[in-house]
Amino acid sequence: MRGPALTNVFAFTDRRDEVARFFEEVLGLTSERSHEDSVWFAPGGGATFTVHDREDEPSEWGFVPWFHVSDLAAAFERARSRGASIGEMREGYFFAHDPDGRVLGVRQWQ
């Protein structure tokens, strides 16, 4: 059974290409793959970084860290019991708020 881990950080923006270019030019990140709505950077020994177009979820701006856990249902119930879950369980993931209100995504290890 795998322990919880930070696996991806999403940066949501209305200026995907400009933001992705910033991380390439300033930090030297290497684009791993691009999609119609996102640019994924190769992990350099850490989590994957993704610059993603704004979507309807989550509604907050900024960075959203994604964590993988071994028991998604149990993590969802713990978040719900603390009033931290945002909405319902989606297709294999959910969003939650930490005590300072930052959004995080939680997904099941495959």
C-alpha positions in Angstrom: 0.0 0.0 0.0 1.4 3.4 -1.0 1.5 6.3 1.3 0.0 9.7 0.4 2.2 11.8 -2.0 2.2 15.1 -3.8 2.1 14.1 -7.4 1.1 17.2 -9.4 0.7 20.9 -9.0 -1.8 22.7 -11.3 -1.5 26.4 -12.1 -4.9 27.6 -13.4 -4.9 30.6 -15.7 -6.6 32.4 -18.5 -3.1 32.9 -20.1 -1.8 29.3 -20.4 0.8 29.9 -23.2 2.2 33.0 -21.6 2.4 31.4 -18.1 4.0 28.2 -19.5 6.5 30.2 -21.4 7.5 32.1 -18.2 8.3 28.8 -16.4 10.2 27.6 -19.4 12.3 30.7 -19.9 12.8 31.8 -16.3 13.1 28.4 -14.5 14.3 26.3 -17.4 11.4 23.7 -17.0 11.0 21.3 -19.9 7.6 20.8 -21.5 6.8 17.1 -21.4 3.5 17.2 -23.3 0.9 19.8 -24.4 -2.8 19.3 -24.7 -5.5 21.6 -26.0 -6.1 22.9 -22.5 -2.8 22.4 -20.7 1.0 22.2 -20.8 2.7 19.5 -18.6 6.3 19.9 -17.4 8.5 16.9 -16.8 9.1 16.2 -13.1 12.8 16.8 -12.2 12.7 14.5 -9.2 9.5 15.9 -7.8 5.9 16.4 -8.7 4.7 17.1 -12.2 3.8 20.8 -12.8 0.9 21.6 -15.1 -0.3 25.0 -16.5 -4.0 24.5 -17.2 -6.7 26.7 -18.7 -9.3 28.0 -16.4 -12.3 25.7 -16.0 -15.4 25.7 -14.0 -13.7 23.7 -11.1 -12.1 24.8 -8.9 -13.4 28.3 -8.7 -10.4 29.7 -6.9 -7.4 31.1 -8.8 -3.9 30.0 -8.3 -2.1 26.8 -7.6 -3.8 23.5 -6.8 -1.6 20.7 -5.4 -2.8 17.1 -6.1 -2.3 14.3 -3.7 -2.7 10.6 -4.3 -3.9 8.4 -1.4 -4.5 4.7 -0.9 -8.1 5.0 0.3 -9.9 7.8 -1.5 -13.3 7.1 0.2 -11.8 7.2 3.7 -10.0 10.5 2.9 -13.2 12.0 1.5 -15.1 11.0 4.6 -12.4 12.6 6.9 -12.6 15.8 4.8 -16.4 15.8 4.9 -16.5 15.3 8.7 -14.2 18.3 9.1 -16.3 20.4 6.7 -13.3 20.6 4.4 -14.7 18.8 1.3 -15.8 20.9 -1.7 -18.9 19.4 -3.1 -19.3 15.7 -3.7 -16.9 12.9 -4.9 -16.3 13.2 -8.6 -15.1 10.5 -11.0 -12.2 9.2 -8.8 -11.2 12.5 -7.1 -12.5 15.3 -4.9 -11.5 18.8 -3.9 -11.0 20.0 -0.3 -10.0 23.2 1.5 -7.2 23.2 4.1 -7.7 25.2 7.3 -6.5 28.4 5.6 -8.9 27.9 2.7 -6.4 26.7 0.0 -7.8 24.2 -2.5 -6.2 20.8 -2.9 -7.2 17.8 -5.1 -7.2 14.3 -3.8 -7.1 11.2 -6.1 -6.8 7.4 -5.6 -3.5 5.7 -6.3 -3.9 3.4 -9.3 
